Amino acid sequence: MALIVALLVHFLDLHATLAAFDDLEPVAIALTVILFLLDRFSMAYKWNLLLRARGCWLSHWAAFRIYLASGFVGYVIPASVGSDVFRAARLTLAGRSVSSVSATIVLERVLGLLAILTLSFVGLVFVVLHGRGDLLPLLGAVLAALCVGTVLTGMSMSRRLYQMLRRATQRFSGNKIVKMLHALHNEYVSLSKGVRPPLVFFSLSIVNQLIQVLLFVPVLVSLGVEVDPFALVAVLPLSKAFVQLMPVPAGIGVAEGSQVVALSLAHVAPAEALAVALVLRAIDLTMLLPAGIAYAADVWHLRRTA
C-alpha cells in the first residue's frame, strides 16, 4: 500500500490533480453517492438470493444492513476478507449454519470474478474491433483467465474430483478443520447444482459490475473528460478484481493505483484519473458514517434478539 502511494506521488502531477477538483460539480458528487448506495444494495440483494436458496432467510433490509456493516469492518481487516469473515460470523451468531453461509460467500466470490472477466472480455472485444489494437494482449490475458476460471469452477463442483480429494485426506478425517471443509464443500456443491439461483446471481453480478463502472461516469463528465463507455467497461472491472486479491484494508492505495492504470488505458489523463480515484475514495470514506450506523444498529439488533 505504501509503495503504491509513493509511486502515485512520484509519477503523477499532483498540482494538475488538485486543479482538476475545481471543475467538480455538486450534482456529480450526489449522483455518485446514489450509485454507491445502489451498488451496495445490489450486492446485498444478490447475496441474499444465495442465502435464501440454502434456507437462510433474511429480509432484504437486514441483508443490506449487514452488508453495509461489513464494509465498516473492511476498513479494519484487510480487503474483502474482513467483510466476508464478518458476514459469516454475524449470521453464525444468529443461528445459521456456518457451512451454509460460508458456501454462499465462496460462490459469491467465484461467480463475481467470472462476471468481472466476462464483462471485461465483452468490452475488450468491442474496443479492439474499433481500433484499439494495443489492448489485444490484455484481451488474450482476460480470455485465458476466463477459460481457466470457468474450468476450475466446473472442477470445484465435480463430486468425482472431490471424492478423490476426500480419499487422499482420509487419514485426517477426524480433524475439525477437515470436517468443516467437507461440510463447506457439500453446501457449496448443493448450492451450485441448483441452476436458477447461480444463474440469476451471475446475471445480477453483471448488472452490479455495470453499476460500479457507472460510479466513475458522473465525475468524469463533471471534469469534462470524453471517454469510450466500452473502454470503461473493458478495464474498470479488472481494477476491481485486482483490489480483491490484495490484502490491504479497504484497498487503500491499491484501489487508487489500479483505477489510475485502468482509466489511463481508457485514454483518461493520469492527473484526471487520480482526481476521479480520490473523489471516489472520499465518497467511500463518507460512507463510513452510514456503514458505522448500520454496524451499531446490527449490534443492537443482535443483542435484542439474543
Steps between C-alpha positions, in 0.01 A plus 500: 500500500777743597695413184206571270423831673865600467498412129185706444657802672825460305368445148178704492457876484329576830457868410302403189297258711412770752411739217258241360295519820396855406281359221305263724126564521292423811248317280773257392586427862133446588448261208812305595377464860164367373677253272725396788201414719330325206816295453498391864130416490538293181791307656295430812194404294679240287681355803163464671375296205772244567423501871133432437591218261672328795216567742664797674209740471570872546299805407667713234525783751684276750736380226566862398567595863746215546672576168543867596634397840748262335637795302568676828697196621682488165685820591661318793559147369672472159307524174192285443623241753385707797152565362457136399607371842267748668200391294569132568555557873200731529251249358660215693436692822139532391470121481569436132723213390858617453547267202181622327589868545865448404396310186292798384799732552736265314258468207444877510874561453539232232206612288584866563850449358360317197254789448790749509699302243193450277407869499860607445536251214190634323619860544849416375361326191307817409791740551749275319263467203472880496872555461659452843753242389722593795250324728519172309750343747271596788207341316699178465593502868138557607375226267758257641406592859130459417558154351714388793252643751208326329682166492609524864148599607360199319762275661419637846141389450600149391415237758736250335804724545391583852473133591860454381607782731299354784667162464840669495424674831331200662765478775403851616124438489464551875659846494253782570637718221473216248143429614413867457650502148300190405180657631579825315560316174179300532304822548688665214424214261135487605468875447674498163303203365175695509493670159278799569665666807857502356372612158297787648792590725743504206265724299463739796879498541531631143251775584687574821828539310331741258383708797858510629615623159227767504642626831782660302284665235354802690845607621657448157223701332535774763873523421421529128664169412375326187544124521380198311241324721611162363857581604378565855308171499811324370756618757329623819364159612857366481615762750227380736620140467859605568400679822317190627822300477707749701507457883462873573226652723232643268754482215645837604767606251461181298152601378618847401805364318304237308229752409758745366653225285157386377383853416830570326431199276167670421698810390425708810787732596685370811435818701126483431499124562655556843247777571217258422654229719543743791141625468373143513720430803366813672143386435591153622632654822182703551306176462669386821237707683196302374711182517588572864135572576405170333766321707369653825141421402595142420676457835191637675273268298720199578498574875126559504429166333761302698 
